[in-house]
């Protein structure tokens, strides 16, 4: 694909090292602790990290962090890497609604940074995750069924509109 891409999935890989090193992992530049904390704040991870026994120096193990906390650390890592292409494959599925809302705002700003052209590809089943996308591609069984923005797809009355109605009914 491209040299500067980053892929985040539903179950991110964290390493048995401290939180700070996990966020820095894969960065090619000298990254300061201030940079790490900036990325953690952007990913809504800073507060829970500070609440850990040793803060950013806390060693990661599978039992220590929830799925949503792991996802936020992985998102902080991705933001710190500053990729040209960021692919999120159900990468916010374990986040609570408030954290997901905050992350979507950060990703919008990341995508629209005028200094660099960036692409963010979001793969999601939860439509609230993709509503603000410039272009939505609806797939079923590996085939593209429809394309457009949220409003266009709702008005078309196709698969996306039916999915949106089902999700709205499930919440009501």
N, CA, C and O of each residue as an XYZ file, in Angstrom:
688
protein
N       0.846     -1.185      0.000
C       0.000      0.000      0.000
C       0.888      1.244      0.000
O       1.315      1.683     -1.068
N       1.175      1.815      1.155
C       2.077      2.954      1.242
C       3.044      2.711      2.378
O       2.823      1.852      3.231
N       4.109      3.471      2.378
C       5.128      3.305      3.405
C       4.648      3.775      4.773
O       4.993      3.177      5.792
N       3.866      4.825      4.800
C       3.465      5.407      6.092
C       1.996      5.126      6.382
O       1.170      6.038      6.431
N       1.691      3.855      6.570
C       0.333      3.484      6.921
C       0.325      2.867      8.310
O       1.343      2.368      8.791
N      -0.824      2.910      8.936
C      -0.980      2.288     10.252
C      -2.336      1.611     10.290
O      -3.344      2.202      9.904
N      -2.358      0.374     10.752
C      -3.574     -0.426     10.804
C      -3.901     -0.703     12.258
O      -3.071     -1.242     12.990
N      -5.100     -0.341     12.684
C      -5.570     -0.633     14.042
C      -6.737     -1.593     13.961
O      -7.666     -1.389     13.180
N      -6.692     -2.633     14.762
C      -7.775     -3.609     14.740
C      -8.498     -3.656     16.083
O      -8.134     -2.955     17.027
N      -9.513     -4.484     16.146
C     -10.369     -4.596     17.327
C      -9.582     -5.001     18.570
O      -9.837     -4.490     19.661
N      -8.636     -5.909     18.409
C      -7.841     -6.382     19.541
C      -6.376     -6.009     19.311
O      -5.606     -6.815     18.787
N      -5.992     -4.805     19.697
C      -4.629     -4.339     19.422
C      -3.584     -5.134     20.191
O      -3.847     -5.664     21.270
N      -2.420     -5.201     19.620
C      -1.295     -5.904     20.232
C      -0.529     -4.931     21.116
O       0.010     -3.931     20.641
N      -0.489     -5.238     22.402
C       0.350     -4.480     23.325
C       1.474     -5.396     23.778
O       1.343     -6.620     23.747
N       2.560     -4.805     24.191
C       3.758     -5.560     24.536
C       4.001     -5.515     26.033
O       3.581     -4.578     26.713
N       4.687     -6.541     26.544
C       4.964     -6.631     27.981
C       6.108     -5.670     28.327
O       7.241     -6.071     28.591
N       5.757     -4.416     28.311
C       6.659     -3.329     28.667
C       5.763     -2.237     29.249
O       4.561     -2.450     29.403
N       6.319     -1.090     29.571
C       5.472     -0.068     30.190
C       4.564      0.623     29.164
O       4.766      0.519     27.954
N       3.574      1.320     29.684
C       2.578      2.007     28.847
C       3.260      2.993     27.899
O       2.937      3.036     26.712
N       4.186      3.769     28.409
C       4.872      4.769     27.597
C       5.578      4.113     26.408
O       5.488      4.607     25.284
N       6.274      3.012     26.649
C       6.971      2.301     25.567
C       5.983      1.705     24.574
O       6.263      1.660     23.377
N       4.835      1.249     25.053
C       3.810      0.730     24.154
C       3.293      1.820     23.226
O       3.044      1.561     22.049
N       3.132      3.023     23.734
C       2.667      4.125     22.888
C       3.758      4.536     21.903
O       3.459      4.863     20.755
N       5.008      4.524     22.333
C       6.139      4.899     21.468
C       6.456      3.846     20.409
O       7.102      4.160     19.409
N       6.022      2.621     20.604
C       6.427      1.501     19.763
C       6.228      1.810     18.275
O       5.151      2.233     17.855
N       7.274      1.594     17.498
C       7.206      1.776     16.057
C       7.477      3.183     15.572
O       7.507      3.419     14.364
N       7.675      4.118     16.473
C       7.975      5.494     16.068
C       9.441      5.576     15.667
O      10.307      5.032     16.351
N       9.715      6.244     14.577
C      11.078      6.326     14.079
C      11.847      7.515     14.635
O      13.077      7.534     14.592
N      11.149      8.484     15.146
C      11.815      9.684     15.649
C      12.041      9.587     17.146
O      11.481      8.717     17.813
N      12.856     10.475     17.665
C      12.987     10.587     19.114
C      11.706     11.207     19.643
O      11.406     12.371     19.377
N      10.970     10.431     20.381
C       9.680     10.875     20.893
C       9.831     11.189     22.376
O      10.267     10.339     23.152
N       9.474     12.399     22.767
C       9.583     12.794     24.173
C       8.390     12.263     24.966
O       7.375     11.863     24.397
N       8.534     12.268     26.277
C       7.419     11.872     27.138
C       6.247     12.837     26.962
O       5.086     12.439     27.050
N       6.558     14.087     26.719
C       5.508     15.080     26.461
C       4.703     14.700     25.212
O       3.480     14.840     25.197
N       5.388     14.219     24.168
C       4.707     13.765     22.953
C       3.812     12.563     23.246
O       2.685     12.483     22.758
N       4.324     11.631     24.045
C       3.557     10.441     24.426
C       2.287     10.860     25.159
O       1.204     10.350     24.875
N       2.423     11.782     26.093
C       1.268     12.222     26.872
C       0.277     13.000     26.010
O      -0.932     12.900     26.219
N       0.772     13.771     25.043
C      -0.115     14.463     24.106
C      -0.966     13.437     23.356
O      -2.184     13.588     23.257
N      -0.320     12.395     22.831
C      -1.042     11.364     22.076
C      -2.052     10.648     22.966
O      -3.168     10.359     22.534
N      -1.663     10.361     24.206
C      -2.579      9.693     25.141
C      -3.785     10.578     25.438
O      -4.907     10.082     25.540
N      -3.566     11.869     25.576
C      -4.689     12.790     25.810
C      -5.623     12.803     24.603
O      -6.844     12.785     24.757
N      -5.046     12.834     23.402
C      -5.860     12.829     22.188
C      -6.717     11.570     22.105
O      -7.843     11.612     21.609
N      -6.184     10.455     22.588
C      -6.874      9.164     22.525
C      -7.728      8.889     23.763
O      -8.190      7.765     23.958
N      -7.937      9.892     24.588
C      -8.719      9.749     25.831
C      -8.154      8.655     26.733
O      -8.906      7.928     27.382
N      -6.827      8.540     26.770
C      -6.172      7.511     27.585
C      -5.422      8.089     28.778
O      -5.141      7.366     29.733
N      -5.100      9.353     28.744
C      -4.231      9.972     29.747
C      -4.748      9.783     31.174
O      -3.988      9.398     32.062
N      -6.020     10.050     31.396
C      -6.562      9.978     32.762
C      -6.504      8.572     33.339
O      -6.111      8.395     34.492
N      -6.891      7.567     32.552
C      -6.836      6.216     33.110
C      -5.392      5.759     33.297
O      -5.107      4.976     34.204
N      -4.481      6.234     32.455
C      -3.063      5.874     32.618
C      -2.534      6.450     33.929
O      -1.839      5.760     34.675
N      -2.861      7.709     34.210
C      -2.398      8.323     35.461
C      -2.956      7.605     36.686
O      -2.331      7.616     37.747
N      -4.125      6.982     36.550
C      -4.740      6.266     37.674
C      -4.115      4.883     37.908
O      -4.393      4.248     38.926
N      -3.283      4.415     36.985
C      -2.610      3.119     37.157
C      -1.532      3.244     38.226
O      -1.070      4.350     38.508
N      -1.123      2.125     38.827
C      -0.165      2.164     39.952
C       1.103      2.988     39.687
O       1.550      3.730     40.562
N       1.682      2.863     38.493
C       2.899      3.607     38.167
C       2.711      4.525     36.962
O       3.680      4.868     36.283
N       1.487      4.915     36.699
C       1.220      5.824     35.589
C       1.759      5.288     34.274
O       1.522      4.132     33.923
N       2.474      6.117     33.557
C       3.026      5.736     32.259
C       4.116      4.670     32.373
O       4.473      4.055     31.368
N       4.643      4.440     33.554
C       5.680      3.417     33.777
C       5.090      2.073     34.218
O       5.835      1.145     34.532
N       3.766      1.965     34.244
C       3.106      0.716     34.618
C       3.343     -0.329     33.533
O       3.159     -0.056     32.347
N       3.754     -1.535     33.949
C       3.954     -2.629     32.999
C       2.605     -3.157     32.528
O       1.679     -3.323     33.322
N       2.506     -3.416     31.236
C       1.279     -3.921     30.634
C       1.238     -5.435     30.763
O       2.226     -6.120     30.499
N       0.083     -5.952     31.173
C      -0.185     -7.382     31.054
C      -1.649     -7.539     30.656
O      -2.425     -6.590     30.767
N      -2.026     -8.712     30.200
C      -3.370     -8.923     29.657
C      -4.483     -8.664     30.660
O      -5.590     -8.291     30.271
N      -4.208     -8.853     31.929
C      -5.238     -8.708     32.960
C      -5.430     -7.246     33.394
O      -6.484     -6.885     33.917
N      -4.426     -6.425     33.178
C      -4.421     -5.067     33.720
C      -5.413     -4.133     33.032
O      -6.075     -3.333     33.694
N      -5.519     -4.230     31.713
C      -6.279     -3.249     30.939
C      -7.517     -3.861     30.300
O      -7.513     -5.021     29.889
N      -8.569     -3.064     30.225
C      -9.784     -3.496     29.529
C      -9.554     -3.402     28.018
O      -8.558     -2.835     27.568
N     -10.477     -3.958     27.252
C     -10.380     -3.871     25.795
C     -10.391     -2.432     25.307
O      -9.637     -2.075     24.402
N     -11.244     -1.602     25.904
C     -11.309     -0.193     25.517
C     -10.037      0.562     25.851
O      -9.612      1.429     25.087
N      -9.421      0.241     26.987
C      -8.160      0.891     27.363
C      -7.049      0.494     26.395
O      -6.234      1.331     26.008
N      -7.014     -0.775     26.004
C      -6.014     -1.224     25.024
C      -6.217     -0.504     23.699
O      -5.250     -0.088     23.060
N      -7.478     -0.354     23.281
C      -7.750      0.343     22.026
C      -7.289      1.795     22.093
O      -6.748      2.317     21.119
N      -7.497      2.447     23.224
C      -7.073      3.849     23.347
C      -5.552      3.976     23.309
O      -5.032      4.938     22.743
N      -4.833      3.026     23.900
C      -3.366      3.044     23.819
C      -2.926      2.848     22.370
O      -2.005      3.520     21.905
N      -3.576      1.934     21.659
C      -3.234      1.702     20.253
C      -3.538      2.931     19.399
O      -2.785      3.238     18.475
N      -4.617      3.629     19.691
C      -4.948      4.854     18.956
C      -3.909      5.932     19.247
O      -3.498      6.655     18.340
N      -3.482      6.045     20.499
C      -2.415      7.005     20.842
C      -1.151      6.676     20.059
O      -0.496      7.576     19.532
N      -0.805      5.398     19.978
C       0.378      4.963     19.215
C       0.246      5.372     17.754
O       1.197      5.880     17.159
N      -0.923      5.154     17.180
C      -1.140      5.497     15.774
C      -1.022      7.001     15.548
O      -0.417      7.432     14.567
N      -1.590      7.798     16.441
C      -1.501      9.255     16.294
C      -0.058      9.731     16.401
O       0.352     10.652     15.694
N       0.706      9.104     17.282
C       2.104      9.488     17.464
C       2.938      9.143     16.229
O       3.888      9.854     15.904
N       2.589      8.069     15.551
C       3.301      7.672     14.326
C       3.009      8.620     13.168
O       3.789      8.704     12.219
N       1.880      9.337     13.246
C       1.511     10.333     12.238
C       1.500      9.750     10.821
O       2.203     10.252      9.944
N       0.711      8.696     10.587
C       0.717      8.058      9.266
C      -0.031      8.869      8.211
O      -0.873      9.707      8.533
N       0.290      8.606      6.952
C      -0.446      9.207      5.840
C      -1.799      8.524      5.667
O      -2.788      9.156      5.295
N      -1.824      7.214      5.946
C      -3.047      6.425      5.842
C      -3.257      5.710      7.168
O      -2.373      4.998      7.645
N      -4.424      5.902      7.756
C      -4.775      5.246      9.016
C      -6.000      4.381      8.754
O      -7.046      4.880      8.338
N      -5.863      3.076      9.001
C      -6.961      2.135      8.794
C      -7.432      1.656     10.156
O      -6.654      1.107     10.937
N      -8.704      1.868     10.432
C      -9.302      1.465     11.706
C     -10.298      0.340     11.439
O     -11.377      0.580     10.896
N      -9.946     -0.865     11.812
C     -10.802     -2.027     11.601
C     -11.469     -2.384     12.923
O     -10.910     -3.125     13.731
N     -12.665     -1.853     13.135
C     -13.397     -2.036     14.400
C     -12.552     -1.574     15.592
O     -12.673     -2.117     16.690
N     -11.701     -0.578     15.373
C     -10.726     -0.143     16.377
C     -11.339      0.630     17.535
O     -10.652      0.912     18.517
N     -12.611      0.977     17.439
C     -13.276      1.665     18.553
C     -14.429      0.831     19.113
O     -15.256      1.345     19.866
N     -14.487     -0.431     18.755
C     -15.630     -1.280     19.132
C     -15.767     -1.485     20.637
O     -16.875     -1.719     21.119
N     -14.675     -1.403     21.388
C     -14.735     -1.629     22.840
C     -14.810     -0.326     23.636
O     -14.754     -0.346     24.865
N     -14.935      0.797     22.944
C     -14.980      2.086     23.635
C     -16.400      2.429     24.060
O     -17.368      2.068     23.391
N     -16.511      3.133     25.188
C     -17.809      3.650     25.595
C     -18.169      4.812     24.665
O     -17.313      5.323     23.943
N     -19.430      5.221     24.685
C     -19.931      6.239     23.755
C     -19.169      7.556     23.867
O     -18.870      8.180     22.849
N     -18.851      7.988     25.086
C     -18.142      9.260     25.263
C     -16.729      9.191     24.686
O     -16.296     10.116     23.998
N     -16.010      8.107     24.960
C     -14.649      7.959     24.423
C     -14.676      7.885     22.906
O     -13.835      8.486     22.238
N     -15.643      7.146     22.357
C     -15.741      7.049     20.902
C     -16.012      8.426     20.297
O     -15.415      8.781     19.281
N     -16.897      9.195     20.903
C     -17.203     10.547     20.423
C     -15.934     11.413     20.425
O     -15.661     12.114     19.451
N     -15.169     11.365     21.509
C     -13.926     12.145     21.601
C     -12.928     11.722     20.530
O     -12.303     12.567     19.889
N     -12.779     10.421     20.339
C     -11.825      9.903     19.347
C     -12.254     10.311     17.938
O     -11.410     10.664     17.115
N     -13.555     10.267     17.655
C     -14.025     10.669     16.323
C     -13.658     12.124     16.050
O     -13.275     12.462     14.929
N     -13.768     12.987     17.052
C     -13.374     14.384     16.888
C     -11.892     14.528     16.594
O     -11.497     15.314     15.734
N     -11.078     13.771     17.304
C      -9.624     13.795     17.083
C      -9.302     13.291     15.674
O      -8.465     13.874     14.986
N      -9.955     12.220     15.245
C      -9.696     11.671     13.909
C     -10.144     12.629     12.814
O      -9.502     12.715     11.767
N     -11.248     13.357     13.045
C     -11.678     14.369     12.069
C     -10.607     15.442     11.914
O     -10.268     15.834     10.798
N     -10.076     15.915     13.039
C      -9.022     16.938     12.998
C      -7.767     16.372     12.341
O      -7.113     17.060     11.557
N      -7.431     15.134     12.655
C      -6.267     14.460     12.073
C      -6.409     14.389     10.554
O      -5.458     14.673      9.826
N      -7.584     14.016     10.080
C      -7.826     13.861      8.648
C      -7.810     15.200      7.927
O      -7.382     15.286      6.776
N      -8.273     16.236      8.597
C      -8.426     17.534      7.931
C      -7.257     18.481      8.150
O      -7.337     19.657      7.794
N      -6.177     17.983      8.729
C      -4.986     18.805      8.928
C      -4.525     19.320      7.564
O      -4.187     18.531      6.681
N      -4.513     20.620      7.397
C      -4.213     21.214      6.090
C      -2.752     21.076      5.681
O      -2.426     21.239      4.505
N      -1.864     20.776      6.635
C      -0.438     20.662      6.313
C      -0.117     19.358      5.587
O       0.847     19.289      4.825
N      -0.910     18.343      5.820
C      -0.653     17.041      5.202
C      -1.953     16.458      4.684
O      -3.023     16.694      5.244
N      -1.849     15.709      3.633
C      -3.015     15.004      3.102
C      -3.050     13.633      3.764
O      -2.111     12.850      3.620
N      -4.108     13.343      4.475
C      -4.221     12.062      5.165
C      -5.521     11.379      4.774
O      -6.523     12.019      4.453
N      -5.467     10.087      4.812
C      -6.648      9.277      4.559
C      -6.919      8.439      5.794
O      -6.013      7.808      6.338
N      -8.169      8.433      6.234
C      -8.591      7.575      7.338
C      -9.668      6.650      6.782
O     -10.702      7.104      6.293
N      -9.407      5.347      6.863
C     -10.368      4.339      6.427
C     -10.905      3.670      7.681
O     -10.140      3.148      8.492
N     -12.223      3.688      7.837
C     -12.856      3.117      9.024
C     -13.722      1.937      8.599
O     -14.618      2.075      7.766
N     -13.442      0.784      9.181
C     -14.253     -0.412      8.962
C     -15.059     -0.601     10.239
O     -14.489     -0.770     11.317
N     -16.391     -0.574     10.119
C     -17.215     -0.616     11.328
C     -18.582     -1.214     11.042
O     -19.098     -1.125      9.928
N     -19.154     -1.822     12.064
C     -20.536     -2.284     12.002
C     -21.471     -1.279     12.671
O     -22.653     -1.196     12.336
N     -20.931     -0.524     13.611
C     -21.726      0.478     14.328
C     -21.746      1.749     13.475
O     -20.716      2.398     13.293
N     -22.913      2.094     12.960
C     -23.017      3.210     12.016
C     -22.644      4.548     12.630
O     -22.197      5.445     11.915
N     -22.814      4.703     13.935
C     -22.438      5.968     14.577
C     -20.949      6.251     14.401
O     -20.519      7.403     14.460
N     -20.174      5.206     14.189
C     -18.729      5.357     14.016
C     -18.391      6.017     12.686
O     -17.358      6.677     12.572
N     -19.243      5.851     11.679
C     -18.893      6.293     10.325
C     -19.769      7.416      9.774
O     -19.555      7.853      8.643
N     -20.735      7.888     10.529
C     -21.691      8.874     10.013
C     -21.048     10.126      9.432
O     -21.570     10.688      8.470
N     -19.940     10.573      9.985
C     -19.316     11.821      9.529
C     -18.320     11.601      8.388
O     -17.654     12.542      7.958
N     -18.216     10.379      7.905
C     -17.248     10.083      6.842
C     -17.601     10.832      5.561
O     -18.774     11.059      5.263
N     -16.566     11.214      4.806
C     -16.781     11.860      3.513
C     -17.458     10.903      2.540
O     -18.323     11.298      1.759
N     -17.047      9.634      2.603
C     -17.599      8.619      1.712
C     -17.749      7.331      2.491
O     -16.829      6.908      3.192
N     -18.906      6.710      2.368
C     -19.189      5.434      3.020
C     -19.393      4.397      1.924
O     -20.148      4.616      0.977
N     -18.716      3.277      2.065
C     -18.875      2.161      1.138
C     -19.571      1.049      1.910
O     -19.038      0.547      2.899
N     -20.759      0.665      1.459
C     -21.537     -0.376      2.129
C     -21.285     -1.688      1.398
O     -21.500     -1.806      0.191
N     -20.821     -2.675      2.171
C     -20.518     -3.975      1.575
C     -21.393     -5.052      2.205
O     -21.776     -4.961      3.371
N     -21.695     -6.057      1.420
C     -22.437     -7.217      1.903
C     -21.853     -8.449      1.220
O     -21.821     -8.523     -0.009
N     -21.399     -9.400      2.001
C     -20.800    -10.637      1.480
C     -19.676    -10.354      0.488
O     -19.544    -11.047     -0.521
N     -18.867     -9.338      0.776
C     -17.703     -9.026     -0.049
C     -17.991     -8.186     -1.279
O     -17.067     -7.868     -2.029
N     -19.231     -7.822     -1.507
C     -19.589     -7.008     -2.672
C     -20.004     -5.612     -2.233
O     -20.644     -5.433     -1.197
N     -19.627     -4.626     -3.043
C     -20.043     -3.249     -2.773
C     -21.505     -3.108     -3.176
O     -21.879     -3.376     -4.318
N     -22.322     -2.684     -2.220
C     -23.759     -2.527     -2.455
C     -24.138     -1.078     -2.769
O     -24.984     -0.822     -3.627
N     -23.503     -0.129     -2.066
C     -23.805      1.285     -2.284
C     -22.648      2.136     -1.776
O     -21.832      1.693     -0.968
N     -22.603      3.372     -2.273
C     -21.594      4.341     -1.837
C     -22.244      5.714     -1.757
O     -23.168      6.035     -2.505
N     -21.735      6.514     -0.828
C     -22.213      7.880     -0.688
C     -21.902      8.380      0.706
O     -21.232      7.694      1.478
N     -22.378      9.563      1.035
C     -22.226     10.028      2.414
C     -23.453      9.580      3.211
O     -24.382      8.996      2.653
N     -23.452      9.852      4.491
C     -24.518      9.390      5.381
C     -25.899      9.831      4.884
O     -26.818      9.018      4.785
N     -26.034     11.095      4.581
C     -27.335     11.634      4.154
C     -27.804     10.979      2.845
O     -28.960     10.574      2.725
N     -26.897     10.881      1.876
C     -27.264     10.271      0.588
C     -27.729      8.828      0.770
O     -28.717      8.401      0.173
N     -27.007      8.092      1.600
C     -27.343      6.681      1.791
C     -28.656      6.503      2.551
O     -29.405      5.565      2.278
N     -28.940      7.385      3.490
C     -30.229      7.306      4.190
C     -31.384      7.562      3.224
O     -32.408      6.880      3.278
N     -31.216      8.546      2.340
C     -32.277      8.904      1.398
C     -32.452      7.873      0.290
O     -33.516      7.804     -0.325
N     -31.427      7.074      0.029
C     -31.529      6.086     -1.054
C     -32.440      4.917     -0.690
O     -32.949      4.222     -1.570
N     -32.644      4.702      0.618
C     -33.532      3.624      1.049
C     -32.960      2.225      0.888
O     -33.703      1.246      0.949
N     -31.666      2.117      0.684
C     -31.028      0.819      0.473
C     -30.602      0.143      1.768
O     -31.174      0.381      2.832
N     -29.595     -0.696      1.656
C     -29.104     -1.483      2.783
C     -28.660     -0.599      3.946
O     -28.982     -0.888      5.099
N     -27.927      0.471      3.659
C     -27.457      1.370      4.720
C     -28.640      1.949      5.496
O     -28.620      1.983      6.727
N     -29.661      2.401      4.782
C     -30.840      2.982      5.437
C     -31.531      1.939      6.311
O     -31.978      2.255      7.414
N     -31.623      0.698      5.829
C     -32.238     -0.367      6.629
C     -31.404     -0.668      7.874
O     -31.953     -0.863      8.958
N     -30.078     -0.705      7.720
C     -29.198     -0.933      8.874
C     -29.330      0.198      9.891
O     -29.380     -0.041     11.097
N     -29.385      1.427      9.393
C     -29.527      2.585     10.287
C     -30.841      2.487     11.061
O     -30.882      2.769     12.258
N     -31.901      2.092     10.383
C     -33.199      1.958     11.051
C     -33.160      0.852     12.102
O     -33.694      1.020     13.198
N     -32.532     -0.274     11.777
C     -32.413     -1.373     12.752
C     -31.629     -0.946     13.982
O     -32.009     -1.262     15.110
N     -30.526     -0.221     13.760
C     -29.725      0.218     14.903
C     -30.483      1.248     15.731
O     -30.383      1.248     16.958
N     -31.231      2.115     15.084
C     -32.028      3.107     15.819
C     -33.122      2.408     16.627
O     -33.384      2.782     17.771
N     -33.757      1.401     16.040
C     -34.800      0.648     16.748
C     -34.225     -0.096     17.950
O     -34.880     -0.203     18.986
N     -33.013     -0.607     17.815
C     -32.375     -1.358     18.904
C     -32.063     -0.463     20.093
O     -32.073     -0.922     21.236
N     -31.786      0.814     19.834
C     -31.457      1.768     20.897
C     -32.725      2.259     21.589
O     -32.725      2.525     22.791
N     -33.803      2.378     20.818
C     -35.066      2.932     21.351
C     -35.747      2.017     22.339
O     -36.809      2.354     22.862
